[in-house]
Amino acid sequence: MTSFAAAPALPDLLKPRRQRKGWTGFLLNNPTITFGAGLLLIMLFIAIAAPLLGTVDPTELAPRKRNLEPSAEYWFGTDAFGRDIYSRVLYGARVSLIIGFSVALLASVIGLCIGLVSGTFRRADSIIMRIMDGLMSIPPILLAIALMALTRASVENVIIAITIAEIPRVSRLVRGVVLSLREQAYVDAAISCGCRMPMLIWRHILPNTLAPLTVQATYICASAMITESILSFIGAGVPPIIPSWGNIMADGRTLFQIKPYIIFFPAVFLSLTVLAVNLMGDGFRDVLDPRKSKTS
């Protein structure tokens, strides 16, 4: 008699990977979000603890100590006015994060309302979208510069200007999602059962717009911080007396070839913050994508 050997065990690589549950499991299963969130938390801690971490007043002028190289006393050196760049960079995190989060929140809320109205009511759609198309025809940075030229320099006006420039993109995104949702069978079933339009939007349409809107909000936050730095760099953003990463780089542009550290340190902090927000956006996009969730 011939004996048959037992079939080899299924390799571990072919076995389905167990998904860990809870917040710890979510972070372990999504390293992109974990790394981005950790880096962003560090920046938030720096912004909040700036008075404790800073060495001197970021607005204190010391003409005798201007343009000093990085040293044990001045870690990032000093600028042309003798101000400590290290302290200014720490306080500049507050301005960039406040503007980024504020613009993301305001643009998302306003764009969500406009997109819901435009995608639901066909008569208002043509009027609203033509206005949004007109705003989108202007590059966001140019629109923000034009709006800032009409007002005085302040953090509030910078937030308003960048928000207006970002609203059209959010509204078009939400409108597209709403138009696709209105073709779904469950929406038709709800309408046939007598569901009124406000309840239809609240229970069936709005929850399905939050996933793409969350991903878009992260990109808006990163874009707003870059736009604020550009506006401050060209003198059309935050007042020079307020330390921001754009203002610090603007102060050092004339000395960039001989004093590159004045621009280098705020640029590194800005790049790391934008990287953290974009990593979180990429991670949320992968997690909230229904096509990937079905195949996993």
N, C-alpha and C positions, 0 to 999 in steps of 0.2 A: 504494500500500500504506500502511496505517496502522501506525504504530509505537507500541508500548506502552512507556510509561516504566517504569523499574524501581520496584518497590515501595519505599516509604520504609523506612528502617531502624527497627528497634524502639527506641522511646525508652528512654533509660537508666533512667527511673523504673519502667518495666515489667519490666526485667530483674531476675532474682533476685539478691539481694545476697549476695555471697560472705561466708561466715562465717570470720572469722580464727581460727586455731588456736593452741594453746598458752595459757600463762597471760596473756600480753599480749593475745592475741585475746579470751580470756574476759572480761578486764576492759574492753576496748574495746567488746565486744558487750553488756555489761551495765553501763551507767553508774550505775545505782542502787546496785548492789553496790559498785562502785568508789568512789563518793562516800561511802557509808556506812562501808566498810572504812577509807578514808583518814581520815575523821573519828574513827573508833574508835581507830585507831592513834595519832592525836594525843593522845587521852585516855589511852591506855595509856602513852605516853611521858611525859606529865605525871605520871601516878601513879608510875611507876618512878623518874623523875628528880626527884621532889618534894624530896629533901634538897639537890639541887644548885640547883634553881630557886627554892626558898623563900628568904626573906630572914632570918627568925628562927625560933626554936622556936615551933611553933603552939600550944603549951600554956603559953608564958611569959606571966605576968601582969604588967601594967604599969598600975596604977591611975591614975597621972598622965597616961597617954596614952589614956585611954578615950574612945570615941566621936569619934575624929578623922576628919575628912573625907578622902577619897582625895587623895593628894599624891604628890610624887616619892619621899618616904621610905616611905610606906605606900600602895601602889598602889590597894588596895581599901578603905582606911581601917582603923579598929580598932573592936572591939565594946565592950560595956559593961564588960568586964574589962581592956581595953587590949591584947587579943590581936590580932595581925596577921591580918586576914581573908584576905589574899592567900595567906599560907602555910597557913592552915587550909583554904582551898578546894583547894589543891594536894594536901594530905594527905587531904582528904575524898574525892578521886577514888579513892584506894586502897580505902577502905571500901566505897564504892558498887560498884566494879567487882568486888571480891572477893565481895561478897554476891550480885551479879547473876550472875556466872559460876558460883559454887558452887551456887546455887539451881537454875539452869538445868540443870547437870550432874546433880545429885542427883535432882531431880524427873523428869528424862528417863529416867535409869537405872531408878529405882524404879517409875515409871509404866509404863515399857516392860515390865518383868518382870511387873507385875500385869496389864497389858493382854494380854500373851501368854498367861498362865495363864487369865485369864477368857475370852478369845476361843477358846481351844483346848479347854478342859475345861468342858463344859456344866454339870456338877454344881456346880462351884465358881463358875460365873458368877453364879448367882442370889445367892449369899451375898456375894461380893466386890462386886458392883455395888450391892447394897443399902447396903453400908457406904460406898461411894463416893458414892452418891446422898445419904446423910445428911450427908457432909462438904460436898458441893456445895450443899446447901440453905442453908449459912451463907456469907455473903459472905466472900471471902478476907481482906479487911482486918480484919473483925470476928473471924474465926477466929484470925488472927495476933495480934490484941490479947489475945484470951482466953488463948492459949497463953503469951504473954509475961507475962501477969499471974500465971501459975503458976510462973514461973521468975525468976531474977535477970537483970538487963540485961547482955548481952554480945553480941559479934558472933556467936559460935557459936550461941547460943540464937535470935538473930534469923534466922540461916540455917535452923535446924531448923524454926522456926515458919512461915516463909514456904514452905519446902519442903513441909510437910504440907498447907498450904493449896492448893498447886499440883498435887500428885500426882493428885487425882481427875480433873482435866481431861486430863492426859496419859494416864492409864489408859483413860479412855473413848475418847479418840482412837485409841489403839492397838487397843483392843478392836474398834472399828468397822472398822478396816482389816483386822484378822485375820478377822473374820466375812465380809467381802466377798471376801477372798482364798480362803477355804475353799470358795467356790462356783466358783472358777475351774477350768477343765478340766485344766490342768497339775498342780494339786494332787490332783485325783481320779486322774489318771494315776500320780502318784507313790505314792499310797496303794495303788492296784491293783497296782503293781509290788512291793509289800512294803516300802516305805520306812517306817521306824519314826518314831514321833512326834518324838523329839528331833532326828533328822536332818531331818525334814520342816520343823520350825520353824527350824532353823539354816540350811538351804540354800534354802528356798522362801518362807518367810513373813517371817522377820526382815529379810532384805535389802530387801523391799518396804515395810517400815514405817519405814525410816531417812529417806526423803525427807520425808514429812509431819512426822516427829518433829523433824527438823532445823529446819524452819520454825517449829514450835511452840516449840522451845527458844529461839529468838531473841526471841519475844514474851514468854516467861516471864522471860528475862533483863531485858528492859526493865520488865516489871511488877514484878519483884522490887526493882529499884532505886527505883521510885516508892513501893512499899510500905514499904521501909526508911526512906525519907525521911519518910513519913507517921508511921511508928512513932516515929522519933526526934523528929519535930516535936511530938508529943503527949506525949513523955517516956516512951514504952514500948519504945524500941528500944535503940540503941547508947548506952552510958554517956556522959554529957555531957563527961567528960574526954577522950574519943576524938573527934577532929575528923571530922565527917561533914557532908555537905551538909544533911541534915535537922536536925542539931544547930545548925549555923550559922544556919539560918533560924529555928529555935526561939528562939535567943538574941536575934534581932532583931525578933521579932513585936511586942513591946511598944513598940518605937521605930520602927515601920514608917512612920508618917506623917511623922516628922521626919528619920529616918535610913533611907530606903528602900534604900540601897546595901548594907546588911547582908544583906538578903534577895535583892536583885537579882542579885548576882554568883554565889552558889551555885545560884540557880534557873536562871541561864543555862547553867552547866556541866551541871547535871542535864538540862535540856531538850536540849542538844546531844548528850549521851551517849545518851539515850533515842531521839532522832531517828536517830542513827547505827545503833543496833541495829535499830530498826524498818525502816529503809531496807534493811539487809541481809536482814531477814526477807522483805520484799516482793520483793526481787530474787531470793532463793532460791526463793520460791514460784513466781515466773514461770518460772525456769529448770527447776525440778524438776516442773512441771506437765506430765504426759504429753499432755494435750489440746492445749496450746499448742505442744509440740514437734512434734506431728504436722502442725499447720496451717502451721508456719513453713517 
